[in-house]
Amino acid sequence: MATAQKARSRAATDDDVFSAGEKAALRETARERKAQAKSKDLRADGERDVLAKIAELRGSDQHMAQRLHTLITEAVPELASKTWYGMPAYTLDGKVVCFFKAASKFNSRYATFGFEEAARLDDGSMWPTSYALTELTKADEAKIVDMVKKAAG
């Protein structure tokens, strides 16, 4: 009996395993899935949710998220907006193609723009799937638009 108690006392708790940011992302995901299950118009609700999340951001995170949202929705209107782990994401046929993760999300030194498996960016046996962002230049914007168009196929 004493051995079992010692094992339980040494067992990892959620506090040991997940950071506060990770726990918040998991809670966001649970809320998102519940809301999506109840939604009568996933596209409109997703757009509303993404714009609300962008409005919550501050500084360069907000500026980049707004700019990316505009670029993506104008360049590839068939991508639907939705929140994903509490951040803006863009989907095709219900699968996440690309996403933005604010630097403030996990107290990172840079924001991230990335692609998921649904993105059609394959280039040989190895290719990048995410990019660090500290700002968005016109050249960066053009590159992102090209990649998102390719990713959406």
VOGU-3710 file (C-alpha; in Angstrom, 3 decimals, decimal comma):
1> mataqkarsr> 0,000/0,000/0,000  2,797/2,435/0,870  4,397/1,832/-2,535  1,165/2,690/-4,358  0,798/5,900/-2,375  4,380/6,918/-3,183  3,763/6,252/-6,872  0,634/8,406/-6,826  2,420/11,203/-5,000  5,170/11,161/-7,663
11> aatdddvfsa> 2,718/11,016/-10,571  2,795/14,077/-12,783  -0,040/16,518/-12,264  -1,405/18,822/-14,941  0,618/21,597/-13,309  3,798/19,627/-13,999  2,899/18,746/-17,567  1,199/21,801/-19,111  2,180/25,451/-18,932  -0,465/28,079/-18,211
21> gekaalreta> -0,455/29,026/-21,905  -0,928/25,421/-22,971  -3,810/24,973/-20,518  -5,445/28,136/-21,873  -5,049/26,837/-25,448  -6,706/23,548/-24,468  -9,615/25,421/-22,873  -9,936/27,559/-26,015  -10,016/24,427/-28,167  -12,770/22,873/-26,067
31> rerkaqaksk> -14,835/26,094/-26,349  -14,216/26,256/-30,109  -15,343/22,672/-30,687  -18,499/23,149/-28,614  -19,350/26,348/-30,489  -18,704/24,727/-33,871  -20,955/21,801/-32,969  -23,787/24,262/-32,237  -23,131/26,560/-35,217  -25,721/26,949/-37,948
41> dlradgerdv> -23,294/28,902/-40,160  -19,696/27,788/-39,590  -18,246/30,231/-42,123  -19,913/33,341/-40,666  -19,332/32,260/-37,077  -15,691/31,452/-37,836  -15,128/34,859/-39,409  -16,736/36,584/-36,410  -14,618/34,547/-33,974  -11,362/35,288/-35,813
51> lakiaelrgs> -12,073/39,015/-35,933  -12,887/38,975/-32,207  -9,589/37,200/-31,433  -7,645/39,650/-33,562  -9,321/42,528/-31,699  -8,078/41,056/-28,391  -4,445/41,138/-29,558  -2,216/44,141/-29,013  0,661/45,875/-30,780  2,503/44,106/-33,570
61> dqhmaqrlht> 0,590/40,851/-32,926  -2,665/42,614/-33,722  -1,244/44,454/-36,733  0,202/41,280/-38,250  -2,940/39,220/-37,548  -5,158/41,890/-39,160  -2,900/42,178/-42,177  -2,608/38,408/-42,621  -6,376/38,030/-42,322  -6,924/40,587/-45,069
71> liteavpela> -4,248/39,086/-47,321  -5,483/35,516/-46,915  -9,204/36,192/-47,260  -8,685/38,382/-50,331  -6,143/36,125/-52,057  -7,895/32,811/-51,394  -11,564/33,478/-50,604  -12,371/29,750/-50,589  -10,465/29,426/-47,302  -12,795/29,716/-44,310
81> sktwygmpay> -11,717/31,530/-41,158  -11,930/29,887/-37,749  -10,174/30,013/-34,439  -7,816/27,153/-33,684  -6,317/26,862/-30,211  -7,530/30,415/-29,721  -5,711/31,876/-32,725  -6,734/32,753/-36,310  -6,661/29,853/-38,741  -7,851/29,267/-42,286
91> tldgkvvcff> -9,411/26,044/-43,483  -10,300/24,218/-46,671  -12,957/21,509/-46,485  -12,827/21,743/-42,682  -9,067/21,127/-42,441  -6,637/23,781/-41,229  -4,363/24,940/-44,029  -2,594/27,834/-42,298  -2,603/29,670/-38,994  -1,201/32,647/-37,104
101> kaaskfnsry> 0,142/32,315/-33,578  0,714/35,595/-31,768  4,006/36,060/-29,944  2,006/36,905/-26,830  0,247/33,509/-26,909  3,183/31,720/-25,269  5,371/34,730/-24,425  7,546/34,078/-27,461  9,962/36,543/-28,995  8,244/36,234/-32,369
111> atfgfeeaar> 4,855/35,449/-33,872  4,464/32,410/-36,100  2,743/31,919/-39,428  2,453/28,245/-40,220  0,921/25,547/-42,339  -0,697/22,266/-41,392  -0,784/18,955/-43,256  -3,706/20,021/-45,458  -1,413/22,615/-47,061  -0,159/21,524/-50,462
121> lddgsmwpts> 3,369/22,832/-50,093  5,254/19,578/-50,633  8,649/20,182/-52,194  10,749/17,024/-52,351  11,324/15,223/-49,072  11,644/18,341/-46,877  10,008/21,800/-46,763  9,301/24,504/-44,183  5,939/24,508/-42,420  6,239/27,591/-40,217
131> yalteltkad> 7,839/31,008/-40,251  8,869/33,391/-37,490  7,428/36,891/-37,904  8,622/40,050/-36,211  7,008/42,348/-38,779  5,417/42,134/-42,218  7,125/43,858/-45,108  5,600/44,143/-48,579  7,993/41,394/-49,753  6,901/39,162/-46,835
141> eakivdmvkk> 3,252/39,781/-47,693  3,802/38,825/-51,336  5,608/35,636/-50,313  2,837/34,701/-47,871  0,136/35,267/-50,496  2,029/33,045/-52,949  2,466/30,303/-50,346  -1,182/30,434/-49,228  -2,360/30,199/-52,844  -0,105/27,180/-53,374
151> aag> -1,143/25,644/-50,052  -4,836/25,888/-50,968  -4,019/24,211/-54,287
//
